[in-house]
Amino acid sequence: MPKKAIGFDAARKIGRTLPDVEESTAYGSPALKVHGKLFACIAINKAAEPNSLMVRIPFEDRDALINDRSRIATR
């Protein structure tokens, strides 16, 4: 059974509970920023999966998440 998708409004509501997060836009799309730096937004890249959320994290954290996901998928 597919999981129910949530929209950017849910991400906005969660994000606004974090310190120093402000609502803004990035490339014309709704976004959340911390001290003016992009934190999360609706993914607008042509290669992005439709209706996906972009969350900015350091490369080493991203790599660790991908590796963890790969290990789970191979079980």
N, CA, C and O atoms as a Tripos MOL2 file, in Angstrom:
@<TRIPOS>MOLECULE
protein
  300   299    75     0     0
PROTEIN
NO_CHARGES

@<TRIPOS>ATOM
      1 N           0.8390   -1.1720    0.0000 N.3       1 MET1
      2 CA          0.0000    0.0000    0.0000 C.3       1 MET1
      3 C           0.8880    1.2400    0.0000 C.2       1 MET1
      4 O           1.7710    1.3560    0.8500 O.2       1 MET1
      5 N           0.6720    2.1860   -0.9470 N.am      2 PRO2
      6 CA          1.4890    3.3950   -0.9980 C.3       2 PRO2
      7 C           1.2510    4.2800    0.2220 C.2       2 PRO2
      8 O           0.1450    4.3550    0.7570 O.2       2 PRO2
      9 N           2.3200    4.9430    0.6400 N.am      3 LYS3
     10 CA          2.1980    5.8770    1.7580 C.3       3 LYS3
     11 C           1.5220    7.1420    1.2750 C.2       3 LYS3
     12 O           1.6690    7.5290    0.1160 O.2       3 LYS3
     13 N           0.7860    7.7840    2.1540 N.am      4 LYS4
     14 CA          0.1170    9.0300    1.8110 C.3       4 LYS4
     15 C           1.1530   10.1490    1.7340 C.2       4 LYS4
     16 O           1.9460   10.3240    2.6590 O.2       4 LYS4
     17 N           1.1490   10.8930    0.6550 N.am      5 ALA5
     18 CA          2.0870   11.9980    0.4710 C.3       5 ALA5
     19 C           1.6290   13.2100    1.2800 C.2       5 ALA5
     20 O           0.4350   13.4360    1.4770 O.2       5 ALA5
     21 N           2.5980   13.9700    1.7360 N.am      6 ILE6
     22 CA          2.2780   15.2340    2.3950 C.3       6 ILE6
     23 C           2.8450   16.3570    1.5400 C.2       6 ILE6
     24 O           3.7880   16.1420    0.7790 O.2       6 ILE6
     25 N           2.2930   17.5190    1.6560 N.am      7 GLY7
     26 CA          2.7290   18.6400    0.8450 C.3       7 GLY7
     27 C           3.7320   19.5400    1.5550 C.2       7 GLY7
     28 O           4.1330   19.2820    2.6900 O.2       7 GLY7
     29 N           4.1260   20.6010    0.8560 N.am      8 PHE8
     30 CA          5.1010   21.5250    1.4230 C.3       8 PHE8
     31 C           4.5390   22.2340    2.6540 C.2       8 PHE8
     32 O           5.3050   22.6590    3.5180 O.2       8 PHE8
     33 N           3.2330   22.3670    2.7480 N.am      9 ASP9
     34 CA          2.6370   22.9940    3.9380 C.3       9 ASP9
     35 C           3.0210   22.2420    5.2080 C.2       9 ASP9
     36 O           3.2680   22.8630    6.2420 O.2       9 ASP9
     37 N           3.0720   20.9190    5.1420 N.am     10 ALA10
     38 CA          3.4780   20.1260    6.3120 C.3      10 ALA10
     39 C           4.9470   20.3680    6.6330 C.2      10 ALA10
     40 O           5.3160   20.5060    7.7990 O.2      10 ALA10
     41 N           5.7900   20.4200    5.5930 N.am     11 ALA11
     42 CA          7.2190   20.7030    5.8110 C.3      11 ALA11
     43 C           7.3950   22.1080    6.3920 C.2      11 ALA11
     44 O           8.2240   22.3250    7.2750 O.2      11 ALA11
     45 N           6.6130   23.0450    5.8910 N.am     12 ARG12
     46 CA          6.6680   24.4240    6.3940 C.3      12 ARG12
     47 C           6.2890   24.4630    7.8750 C.2      12 ARG12
     48 O           6.9480   25.1260    8.6750 O.2      12 ARG12
     49 N           5.2310   23.7530    8.2250 N.am     13 LYS13
     50 CA          4.7620   23.7450    9.6190 C.3      13 LYS13
     51 C           5.8290   23.1570   10.5460 C.2      13 LYS13
     52 O           6.0710   23.6910   11.6280 O.2      13 LYS13
     53 N           6.4550   22.0810   10.1340 N.am     14 ILE14
     54 CA          7.5160   21.4630   10.9350 C.3      14 ILE14
     55 C           8.7380   22.3790   10.9870 C.2      14 ILE14
     56 O           9.3040   22.6130   12.0550 O.2      14 ILE14
     57 N           9.1360   22.8920    9.8280 N.am     15 GLY15
     58 CA         10.3120   23.7540    9.7520 C.3      15 GLY15
     59 C          10.1990   24.9980   10.6010 C.2      15 GLY15
     60 O          11.1800   25.4300   11.2080 O.2      15 GLY15
     61 N           9.0140   25.5800   10.6500 N.am     16 ARG16
     62 CA          8.8200   26.8190   11.4250 C.3      16 ARG16
     63 C           8.9660   26.5920   12.9240 C.2      16 ARG16
     64 O           9.0860   27.5600   13.6750 O.2      16 ARG16
     65 N           8.9590   25.3400   13.3820 N.am     17 THR17
     66 CA          9.1540   25.0760   14.8140 C.3      17 THR17
     67 C          10.6420   25.0860   15.1760 C.2      17 THR17
     68 O          10.9890   25.1150   16.3560 O.2      17 THR17
     69 N          11.5220   25.0610   14.1690 N.am     18 LEU18
     70 CA         12.9620   25.0630   14.4120 C.3      18 LEU18
     71 C          13.4720   26.4940   14.5950 C.2      18 LEU18
     72 O          12.9070   27.4290   14.0270 O.2      18 LEU18
     73 N          14.5380   26.6720   15.3860 N.am     19 PRO19
     74 CA         15.0520   28.0230   15.6360 C.3      19 PRO19
     75 C          15.5650   28.7010   14.3620 C.2      19 PRO19
     76 O          16.2240   28.0770   13.5310 O.2      19 PRO19
     77 N          15.2520   29.9810   14.2320 N.am     20 ASP20
     78 CA         15.7690   30.8540   13.1710 C.3      20 ASP20
     79 C          15.3160   30.4990   11.7570 C.2      20 ASP20
     80 O          15.8730   31.0240   10.7930 O.2      20 ASP20
     81 N          14.3280   29.6270   11.6070 N.am     21 VAL21
     82 CA         13.8320   29.2830   10.2700 C.3      21 VAL21
     83 C          12.8340   30.3420    9.8300 C.2      21 VAL21
     84 O          11.9430   30.7320   10.5850 O.2      21 VAL21
     85 N          12.9990   30.7970    8.5990 N.am     22 GLU22
     86 CA         12.0980   31.7980    8.0330 C.3      22 GLU22
     87 C          11.5700   31.3120    6.6920 C.2      22 GLU22
     88 O          12.2580   30.5940    5.9670 O.2      22 GLU22
     89 N          10.3530   31.7060    6.3710 N.am     23 GLU23
     90 CA          9.7640   31.3610    5.0800 C.3      23 GLU23
     91 C          10.2850   32.3190    4.0320 C.2      23 GLU23
     92 O          10.4430   33.5120    4.2920 O.2      23 GLU23
     93 N          10.5550   31.7910    2.8370 N.am     24 SER24
     94 CA         11.0860   32.6010    1.7590 C.3      24 SER24
     95 C          10.7790   31.9020    0.4390 C.2      24 SER24
     96 O           9.8750   31.0700    0.3630 O.2      24 SER24
     97 N          11.5320   32.2430   -0.5890 N.am     25 THR25
     98 CA         11.4360   31.5560   -1.8750 C.3      25 THR25
     99 C          12.8460   31.2700   -2.3860 C.2      25 THR25
    100 O          13.8070   31.9350   -2.0000 O.2      25 THR25
    101 N          12.9480   30.2920   -3.2410 N.am     26 ALA26
    102 CA         14.1930   29.9690   -3.9330 C.3      26 ALA26
    103 C          13.8300   29.6440   -5.3750 C.2      26 ALA26
    104 O          13.1000   28.6900   -5.6400 O.2      26 ALA26
    105 N          14.3380   30.4330   -6.2910 N.am     27 TYR27
    106 CA         14.0400   30.2400   -7.7110 C.3      27 TYR27
    107 C          12.5310   30.2250   -7.9730 C.2      27 TYR27
    108 O          12.0460   29.4730   -8.8190 O.2      27 TYR27
    109 N          11.8010   31.0620   -7.2380 N.am     28 GLY28
    110 CA         10.3610   31.1830   -7.4230 C.3      28 GLY28
    111 C           9.5370   30.1150   -6.7340 C.2      28 GLY28
    112 O           8.3160   30.0850   -6.8890 O.2      28 GLY28
    113 N          10.1730   29.2470   -5.9820 N.am     29 SER29
    114 CA          9.4930   28.1600   -5.2940 C.3      29 SER29
    115 C           9.4980   28.4060   -3.7890 C.2      29 SER29
    116 O          10.4670   28.9650   -3.2750 O.2      29 SER29
    117 N           8.4530   28.0080   -3.0610 N.am     30 PRO30
    118 CA          8.4530   28.1850   -1.6060 C.3      30 PRO30
    119 C           9.6650   27.5110   -0.9780 C.2      30 PRO30
    120 O          10.0660   26.4220   -1.3890 O.2      30 PRO30
    121 N          10.2430   28.1720    0.0230 N.am     31 ALA31
    122 CA         11.4480   27.6480    0.6440 C.3      31 ALA31
    123 C          11.5110   28.0200    2.1130 C.2      31 ALA31
    124 O          10.8190   28.9300    2.5690 O.2      31 ALA31
    125 N          12.3500   27.3050    2.8470 N.am     32 LEU32
    126 CA         12.6630   27.6230    4.2310 C.3      32 LEU32
    127 C          14.1470   27.9420    4.2960 C.2      32 LEU32
    128 O          14.9700   27.2410    3.7090 O.2      32 LEU32
    129 N          14.4820   29.0090    5.0170 N.am     33 LYS33
    130 CA         15.8750   29.4240    5.1280 C.3      33 LYS33
    131 C          16.2370   29.6590    6.5870 C.2      33 LYS33
    132 O          15.3800   29.9620    7.4170 O.2      33 LYS33
    133 N          17.5230   29.5130    6.8790 N.am     34 VAL34
    134 CA         18.0610   29.8190    8.2010 C.3      34 VAL34
    135 C          19.1330   30.8880    7.9960 C.2      34 VAL34
    136 O          20.1180   30.6620    7.2940 O.2      34 VAL34
    137 N          18.9350   32.0450    8.6100 N.am     35 HIS35
    138 CA         19.8560   33.1750    8.4370 C.3      35 HIS35
    139 C          20.1160   33.4700    6.9610 C.2      35 HIS35
    140 O          21.2420   33.7820    6.5730 O.2      35 HIS35
    141 N          19.0650   33.3670    6.1420 N.am     36 GLY36
    142 CA         19.1660   33.6760    4.7250 C.3      36 GLY36
    143 C          19.7160   32.5620    3.8570 C.2      36 GLY36
    144 O          19.7740   32.7110    2.6360 O.2      36 GLY36
    145 N          20.1220   31.4460    4.4540 N.am     37 LYS37
    146 CA         20.6590   30.3260    3.6760 C.3      37 LYS37
    147 C          19.5990   29.2530    3.4950 C.2      37 LYS37
    148 O          18.8950   28.8960    4.4380 O.2      37 LYS37
    149 N          19.4930   28.7440    2.2770 N.am     38 LEU38
    150 CA         18.4930   27.7400    1.9430 C.3      38 LEU38
    151 C          18.6280   26.5040    2.8240 C.2      38 LEU38
    152 O          19.7230   25.9730    3.0100 O.2      38 LEU38
    153 N          17.5100   26.0640    3.3550 N.am     39 PHE39
    154 CA         17.4560   24.8940    4.2330 C.3      39 PHE39
    155 C          16.6170   23.7950    3.5840 C.2      39 PHE39
    156 O          17.0220   22.6320    3.5720 O.2      39 PHE39
    157 N          15.4460   24.1560    3.0420 N.am     40 ALA40
    158 CA         14.5580   23.1880    2.3960 C.3      40 ALA40
    159 C          13.6510   23.9200    1.4110 C.2      40 ALA40
    160 O          13.2730   25.0720    1.6240 O.2      40 ALA40
    161 N          13.3140   23.2260    0.3380 N.am     41 CYS41
    162 CA         12.3920   23.8060   -0.6410 C.3      41 CYS41
    163 C          11.8020   22.6870   -1.4920 C.2      41 CYS41
    164 O          12.2360   21.5370   -1.4300 O.2      41 CYS41
    165 N          10.8100   23.0510   -2.2790 N.am     42 ILE42
    166 CA         10.2550   22.1030   -3.2320 C.3      42 ILE42
    167 C          11.3210   21.9020   -4.3150 C.2      42 ILE42
    168 O          11.8200   22.8750   -4.8810 O.2      42 ILE42
    169 N          11.6640   20.6660   -4.6000 N.am     43 ALA43
    170 CA         12.6940   20.3850   -5.6020 C.3      43 ALA43
    171 C          12.2060   20.8250   -6.9790 C.2      43 ALA43
    172 O          11.1310   20.4220   -7.4220 O.2      43 ALA43
    173 N          13.0030   21.6560   -7.6530 N.am     44 ILE44
    174 CA         12.5820   22.1820   -8.9530 C.3      44 ILE44
    175 C          13.4880   21.7270  -10.0920 C.2      44 ILE44
    176 O          13.2020   22.0050  -11.2560 O.2      44 ILE44
    177 N          14.5740   21.0340   -9.7700 N.am     45 ASN45
    178 CA         15.4740   20.5400  -10.7970 C.3      45 ASN45
    179 C          14.7180   19.5780  -11.7110 C.2      45 ASN45
    180 O          13.9060   18.7790  -11.2450 O.2      45 ASN45
    181 N          14.9860   19.6580  -12.9990 N.am     46 LYS46
    182 CA         14.2900   18.7870  -13.9570 C.3      46 LYS46
    183 C          14.4880   17.3080  -13.6560 C.2      46 LYS46
    184 O          13.6240   16.4890  -13.9720 O.2      46 LYS46
    185 N          15.6300   16.9560  -13.0430 N.am     47 ALA47
    186 CA         15.9190   15.5550  -12.7310 C.3      47 ALA47
    187 C          15.2670   15.0980  -11.4240 C.2      47 ALA47
    188 O          15.2600   13.9050  -11.1230 O.2      47 ALA47
    189 N          14.7200   16.0340  -10.6480 N.am     48 ALA48
    190 CA         14.1220   15.6840   -9.3550 C.3      48 ALA48
    191 C          12.8000   14.9590   -9.5470 C.2      48 ALA48
    192 O          12.0640   15.2140  -10.5000 O.2      48 ALA48
    193 N          12.5190   14.0620   -8.6310 N.am     49 GLU49
    194 CA         11.2440   13.3580   -8.6560 C.3      49 GLU49
    195 C          10.1290   14.3720   -8.4080 C.2      49 GLU49
    196 O          10.2640   15.2180   -7.5240 O.2      49 GLU49
    197 N           9.0330   14.3110   -9.1640 N.am     50 PRO50
    198 CA          7.9400   15.2700   -8.9740 C.3      50 PRO50
    199 C           7.4350   15.2760   -7.5260 C.2      50 PRO50
    200 O           7.3620   14.2320   -6.8780 O.2      50 PRO50
    201 N           7.0980   16.4390   -7.0460 N.am     51 ASN51
    202 CA          6.5450   16.6420   -5.7010 C.3      51 ASN51
    203 C           7.4940   16.1970   -4.5920 C.2      51 ASN51
    204 O           7.0480   15.7570   -3.5330 O.2      51 ASN51
    205 N           8.8000   16.3100   -4.8300 N.am     52 SER52
    206 CA          9.7560   15.9320   -3.7960 C.3      52 SER52
    207 C          10.2740   17.1690   -3.0620 C.2      52 SER52
    208 O          10.1530   18.2970   -3.5390 O.2      52 SER52
    209 N          10.8420   16.9230   -1.9090 N.am     53 LEU53
    210 CA         11.3620   17.9800   -1.0570 C.3      53 LEU53
    211 C          12.8790   17.9440   -1.0870 C.2      53 LEU53
    212 O          13.4790   16.8810   -0.9290 O.2      53 LEU53
    213 N          13.5030   19.1010   -1.2900 N.am     54 MET54
    214 CA         14.9510   19.2160   -1.2440 C.3      54 MET54
    215 C          15.3150   19.7130    0.1570 C.2      54 MET54
    216 O          14.7970   20.7310    0.6140 O.2      54 MET54
    217 N          16.2080   18.9890    0.8300 N.am     55 VAL55
    218 CA         16.6970   19.3950    2.1410 C.3      55 VAL55
    219 C          18.2140   19.4710    2.0480 C.2      55 VAL55
    220 O          18.8700   18.5130    1.6400 O.2      55 VAL55
    221 N          18.7610   20.6120    2.4290 N.am     56 ARG56
    222 CA         20.2090   20.8220    2.3370 C.3      56 ARG56
    223 C          20.9090   20.1910    3.5320 C.2      56 ARG56
    224 O          20.6060   20.5000    4.6840 O.2      56 ARG56
    225 N          21.8600   19.2910    3.2330 N.am     57 ILE57
    226 CA         22.6720   18.6720    4.2770 C.3      57 ILE57
    227 C          24.1070   18.5610    3.7580 C.2      57 ILE57
    228 O          24.3250   18.5950    2.5470 O.2      57 ILE57
    229 N          25.0840   18.4300    4.6530 N.am     58 PRO58
    230 CA         26.4650   18.2530    4.1960 C.3      58 PRO58
    231 C          26.6160   16.9570    3.3900 C.2      58 PRO58
    232 O          25.8970   15.9860    3.6240 O.2      58 PRO58
    233 N          27.5640   16.9550    2.4350 N.am     59 PHE59
    234 CA         27.7820   15.7930    1.5790 C.3      59 PHE59
    235 C          28.0650   14.5270    2.3800 C.2      59 PHE59
    236 O          27.5550   13.4590    2.0440 O.2      59 PHE59
    237 N          28.8770   14.6330    3.4400 N.am     60 GLU60
    238 CA         29.1980   13.4250    4.2030 C.3      60 GLU60
    239 C          27.9560   12.8420    4.8800 C.2      60 GLU60
    240 O          27.8420   11.6220    5.0040 O.2      60 GLU60
    241 N          27.0330   13.6840    5.3160 N.am     61 ASP61
    242 CA         25.7800   13.1880    5.9000 C.3      61 ASP61
    243 C          24.9140   12.5340    4.8250 C.2      61 ASP61
    244 O          24.2920   11.4980    5.0600 O.2      61 ASP61
    245 N          24.8830   13.1480    3.6500 N.am     62 ARG62
    246 CA         24.1150   12.5840    2.5440 C.3      62 ARG62
    247 C          24.6590   11.2070    2.1670 C.2      62 ARG62
    248 O          23.8990   10.2560    1.9820 O.2      62 ARG62
    249 N          25.9750   11.1130    2.0570 N.am     63 ASP63
    250 CA         26.5920    9.8330    1.7100 C.3      63 ASP63
    251 C          26.2780    8.7640    2.7510 C.2      63 ASP63
    252 O          26.0110    7.6150    2.4010 O.2      63 ASP63
    253 N          26.3070    9.1370    4.0260 N.am     64 ALA64
    254 CA         25.9930    8.1860    5.1000 C.3      64 ALA64
    255 C          24.5370    7.7160    4.9900 C.2      64 ALA64
    256 O          24.2530    6.5320    5.1730 O.2      64 ALA64
    257 N          23.6230    8.6340    4.6940 N.am     65 LEU65
    258 CA         22.2120    8.2540    4.5410 C.3      65 LEU65
    259 C          22.0180    7.3170    3.3510 C.2      65 LEU65
    260 O          21.2580    6.3510    3.4320 O.2      65 LEU65
    261 N          22.7030    7.6040    2.2550 N.am     66 ILE66
    262 CA         22.6020    6.7400    1.0700 C.3      66 ILE66
    263 C          23.1470    5.3530    1.3920 C.2      66 ILE66
    264 O          22.5440    4.3480    1.0140 O.2      66 ILE66
    265 N          24.2820    5.2900    2.0860 N.am     67 ASN67
    266 CA         24.8600    3.9940    2.4570 C.3      67 ASN67
    267 C          23.9350    3.2210    3.3850 C.2      67 ASN67
    268 O          23.7660    2.0130    3.2200 O.2      67 ASN67
    269 N          23.3350    3.8980    4.3570 N.am     68 ASP68
    270 CA         22.3960    3.2360    5.2610 C.3      68 ASP68
    271 C          21.2070    2.6940    4.4790 C.2      68 ASP68
    272 O          20.7640    1.5710    4.7210 O.2      68 ASP68
    273 N          20.6960    3.4730    3.5550 N.am     69 ARG69
    274 CA         19.5460    3.0610    2.7470 C.3      69 ARG69
    275 C          19.9110    1.8530    1.8880 C.2      69 ARG69
    276 O          19.1040    0.9380    1.7280 O.2      69 ARG69
    277 N          21.1300    1.8470    1.3330 N.am     70 SER70
    278 CA         21.5830    0.7340    0.5110 C.3      70 SER70
    279 C          21.6640   -0.5510    1.3260 C.2      70 SER70
    280 O          21.2850   -1.6200    0.8480 O.2      70 SER70
    281 N          22.1580   -0.4440    2.5530 N.am     71 ARG71
    282 CA         22.2580   -1.6330    3.4140 C.3      71 ARG71
    283 C          20.8830   -2.1850    3.7410 C.2      71 ARG71
    284 O          20.7020   -3.4020    3.7980 O.2      71 ARG71
    285 N          19.9260   -1.3180    3.9550 N.am     72 ILE72
    286 CA         18.5620   -1.7560    4.2840 C.3      72 ILE72
    287 C          17.9470   -2.4600    3.0720 C.2      72 ILE72
    288 O          17.2770   -3.4820    3.2200 O.2      72 ILE72
    289 N          18.1760   -1.9080    1.8640 N.am     73 ALA73
    290 CA         17.5830   -2.4640    0.6480 C.3      73 ALA73
    291 C          18.1540   -3.8460    0.3060 C.2      73 ALA73
    292 O          17.4880   -4.6400   -0.3590 O.2      73 ALA73
    293 N          19.3700   -4.1380    0.7510 N.am     74 THR74
    294 CA         19.9850   -5.4180    0.3920 C.3      74 THR74
    295 C          19.6990   -6.5220    1.4070 C.2      74 THR74
    296 O          20.1670   -7.6460    1.2280 O.2      74 THR74
    297 N          18.9660   -6.2410    2.4350 N.am     75 ARG75
    298 CA         18.6380   -7.2660    3.4450 C.3      75 ARG75
    299 C          17.6220   -8.2390    2.9420 C.2      75 ARG75
    300 O          17.2380   -9.1590    3.6650 O.2      75 ARG75
@<TRIPOS>BOND
     1     1     2 1
     2     2     3 1
     3     3     4 2
     4     3     5 am
     5     5     6 1
     6     6     7 1
     7     7     8 2
     8     7     9 am
     9     9    10 1
    10    10    11 1
    11    11    12 2
    12    11    13 am
    13    13    14 1
    14    14    15 1
    15    15    16 2
    16    15    17 am
    17    17    18 1
    18    18    19 1
    19    19    20 2
    20    19    21 am
    21    21    22 1
    22    22    23 1
    23    23    24 2
    24    23    25 am
    25    25    26 1
    26    26    27 1
    27    27    28 2
    28    27    29 am
    29    29    30 1
    30    30    31 1
    31    31    32 2
    32    31    33 am
    33    33    34 1
    34    34    35 1
    35    35    36 2
    36    35    37 am
    37    37    38 1
    38    38    39 1
    39    39    40 2
    40    39    41 am
    41    41    42 1
    42    42    43 1
    43    43    44 2
    44    43    45 am
    45    45    46 1
    46    46    47 1
    47    47    48 2
    48    47    49 am
    49    49    50 1
    50    50    51 1
    51    51    52 2
    52    51    53 am
    53    53    54 1
    54    54    55 1
    55    55    56 2
    56    55    57 am
    57    57    58 1
    58    58    59 1
    59    59    60 2
    60    59    61 am
    61    61    62 1
    62    62    63 1
    63    63    64 2
    64    63    65 am
    65    65    66 1
    66    66    67 1
    67    67    68 2
    68    67    69 am
    69    69    70 1
    70    70    71 1
    71    71    72 2
    72    71    73 am
    73    73    74 1
    74    74    75 1
    75    75    76 2
    76    75    77 am
    77    77    78 1
    78    78    79 1
    79    79    80 2
    80    79    81 am
    81    81    82 1
    82    82    83 1
    83    83    84 2
    84    83    85 am
    85    85    86 1
    86    86    87 1
    87    87    88 2
    88    87    89 am
    89    89    90 1
    90    90    91 1
    91    91    92 2
    92    91    93 am
    93    93    94 1
    94    94    95 1
    95    95    96 2
    96    95    97 am
    97    97    98 1
    98    98    99 1
    99    99   100 2
   100    99   101 am
   101   101   102 1
   102   102   103 1
   103   103   104 2
   104   103   105 am
   105   105   106 1
   106   106   107 1
   107   107   108 2
   108   107   109 am
   109   109   110 1
   110   110   111 1
   111   111   112 2
   112   111   113 am
   113   113   114 1
   114   114   115 1
   115   115   116 2
   116   115   117 am
   117   117   118 1
   118   118   119 1
   119   119   120 2
   120   119   121 am
   121   121   122 1
   122   122   123 1
   123   123   124 2
   124   123   125 am
   125   125   126 1
   126   126   127 1
   127   127   128 2
   128   127   129 am
   129   129   130 1
   130   130   131 1
   131   131   132 2
   132   131   133 am
   133   133   134 1
   134   134   135 1
   135   135   136 2
   136   135   137 am
   137   137   138 1
   138   138   139 1
   139   139   140 2
   140   139   141 am
   141   141   142 1
   142   142   143 1
   143   143   144 2
   144   143   145 am
   145   145   146 1
   146   146   147 1
   147   147   148 2
   148   147   149 am
   149   149   150 1
   150   150   151 1
   151   151   152 2
   152   151   153 am
   153   153   154 1
   154   154   155 1
   155   155   156 2
   156   155   157 am
   157   157   158 1
   158   158   159 1
   159   159   160 2
   160   159   161 am
   161   161   162 1
   162   162   163 1
   163   163   164 2
   164   163   165 am
   165   165   166 1
   166   166   167 1
   167   167   168 2
   168   167   169 am
   169   169   170 1
   170   170   171 1
   171   171   172 2
   172   171   173 am
   173   173   174 1
   174   174   175 1
   175   175   176 2
   176   175   177 am
   177   177   178 1
   178   178   179 1
   179   179   180 2
   180   179   181 am
   181   181   182 1
   182   182   183 1
   183   183   184 2
   184   183   185 am
   185   185   186 1
   186   186   187 1
   187   187   188 2
   188   187   189 am
   189   189   190 1
   190   190   191 1
   191   191   192 2
   192   191   193 am
   193   193   194 1
   194   194   195 1
   195   195   196 2
   196   195   197 am
   197   197   198 1
   198   198   199 1
   199   199   200 2
   200   199   201 am
   201   201   202 1
   202   202   203 1
   203   203   204 2
   204   203   205 am
   205   205   206 1
   206   206   207 1
   207   207   208 2
   208   207   209 am
   209   209   210 1
   210   210   211 1
   211   211   212 2
   212   211   213 am
   213   213   214 1
   214   214   215 1
   215   215   216 2
   216   215   217 am
   217   217   218 1
   218   218   219 1
   219   219   220 2
   220   219   221 am
   221   221   222 1
   222   222   223 1
   223   223   224 2
   224   223   225 am
   225   225   226 1
   226   226   227 1
   227   227   228 2
   228   227   229 am
   229   229   230 1
   230   230   231 1
   231   231   232 2
   232   231   233 am
   233   233   234 1
   234   234   235 1
   235   235   236 2
   236   235   237 am
   237   237   238 1
   238   238   239 1
   239   239   240 2
   240   239   241 am
   241   241   242 1
   242   242   243 1
   243   243   244 2
   244   243   245 am
   245   245   246 1
   246   246   247 1
   247   247   248 2
   248   247   249 am
   249   249   250 1
   250   250   251 1
   251   251   252 2
   252   251   253 am
   253   253   254 1
   254   254   255 1
   255   255   256 2
   256   255   257 am
   257   257   258 1
   258   258   259 1
   259   259   260 2
   260   259   261 am
   261   261   262 1
   262   262   263 1
   263   263   264 2
   264   263   265 am
   265   265   266 1
   266   266   267 1
   267   267   268 2
   268   267   269 am
   269   269   270 1
   270   270   271 1
   271   271   272 2
   272   271   273 am
   273   273   274 1
   274   274   275 1
   275   275   276 2
   276   275   277 am
   277   277   278 1
   278   278   279 1
   279   279   280 2
   280   279   281 am
   281   281   282 1
   282   282   283 1
   283   283   284 2
   284   283   285 am
   285   285   286 1
   286   286   287 1
   287   287   288 2
   288   287   289 am
   289   289   290 1
   290   290   291 1
   291   291   292 2
   292   291   293 am
   293   293   294 1
   294   294   295 1
   295   295   296 2
   296   295   297 am
   297   297   298 1
   298   298   299 1
   299   299   300 2
@<TRIPOS>SUBSTRUCTURE
     1 MET1         2 RESIDUE 1 A MET
     2 PRO2         6 RESIDUE 1 A PRO
     3 LYS3        10 RESIDUE 1 A LYS
     4 LYS4        14 RESIDUE 1 A LYS
     5 ALA5        18 RESIDUE 1 A ALA
     6 ILE6        22 RESIDUE 1 A ILE
     7 GLY7        26 RESIDUE 1 A GLY
     8 PHE8        30 RESIDUE 1 A PHE
     9 ASP9        34 RESIDUE 1 A ASP
    10 ALA10       38 RESIDUE 1 A ALA
    11 ALA11       42 RESIDUE 1 A ALA
    12 ARG12       46 RESIDUE 1 A ARG
    13 LYS13       50 RESIDUE 1 A LYS
    14 ILE14       54 RESIDUE 1 A ILE
    15 GLY15       58 RESIDUE 1 A GLY
    16 ARG16       62 RESIDUE 1 A ARG
    17 THR17       66 RESIDUE 1 A THR
    18 LEU18       70 RESIDUE 1 A LEU
    19 PRO19       74 RESIDUE 1 A PRO
    20 ASP20       78 RESIDUE 1 A ASP
    21 VAL21       82 RESIDUE 1 A VAL
    22 GLU22       86 RESIDUE 1 A GLU
    23 GLU23       90 RESIDUE 1 A GLU
    24 SER24       94 RESIDUE 1 A SER
    25 THR25       98 RESIDUE 1 A THR
    26 ALA26      102 RESIDUE 1 A ALA
    27 TYR27      106 RESIDUE 1 A TYR
    28 GLY28      110 RESIDUE 1 A GLY
    29 SER29      114 RESIDUE 1 A SER
    30 PRO30      118 RESIDUE 1 A PRO
    31 ALA31      122 RESIDUE 1 A ALA
    32 LEU32      126 RESIDUE 1 A LEU
    33 LYS33      130 RESIDUE 1 A LYS
    34 VAL34      134 RESIDUE 1 A VAL
    35 HIS35      138 RESIDUE 1 A HIS
    36 GLY36      142 RESIDUE 1 A GLY
    37 LYS37      146 RESIDUE 1 A LYS
    38 LEU38      150 RESIDUE 1 A LEU
    39 PHE39      154 RESIDUE 1 A PHE
    40 ALA40      158 RESIDUE 1 A ALA
    41 CYS41      162 RESIDUE 1 A CYS
    42 ILE42      166 RESIDUE 1 A ILE
    43 ALA43      170 RESIDUE 1 A ALA
    44 ILE44      174 RESIDUE 1 A ILE
    45 ASN45      178 RESIDUE 1 A ASN
    46 LYS46      182 RESIDUE 1 A LYS
    47 ALA47      186 RESIDUE 1 A ALA
    48 ALA48      190 RESIDUE 1 A ALA
    49 GLU49      194 RESIDUE 1 A GLU
    50 PRO50      198 RESIDUE 1 A PRO
    51 ASN51      202 RESIDUE 1 A ASN
    52 SER52      206 RESIDUE 1 A SER
    53 LEU53      210 RESIDUE 1 A LEU
    54 MET54      214 RESIDUE 1 A MET
    55 VAL55      218 RESIDUE 1 A VAL
    56 ARG56      222 RESIDUE 1 A ARG
    57 ILE57      226 RESIDUE 1 A ILE
    58 PRO58      230 RESIDUE 1 A PRO
    59 PHE59      234 RESIDUE 1 A PHE
    60 GLU60      238 RESIDUE 1 A GLU
    61 ASP61      242 RESIDUE 1 A ASP
    62 ARG62      246 RESIDUE 1 A ARG
    63 ASP63      250 RESIDUE 1 A ASP
    64 ALA64      254 RESIDUE 1 A ALA
    65 LEU65      258 RESIDUE 1 A LEU
    66 ILE66      262 RESIDUE 1 A ILE
    67 ASN67      266 RESIDUE 1 A ASN
    68 ASP68      270 RESIDUE 1 A ASP
    69 ARG69      274 RESIDUE 1 A ARG
    70 SER70      278 RESIDUE 1 A SER
    71 ARG71      282 RESIDUE 1 A ARG
    72 ILE72      286 RESIDUE 1 A ILE
    73 ALA73      290 RESIDUE 1 A ALA
    74 THR74      294 RESIDUE 1 A THR
    75 ARG75      298 RESIDUE 1 A ARG
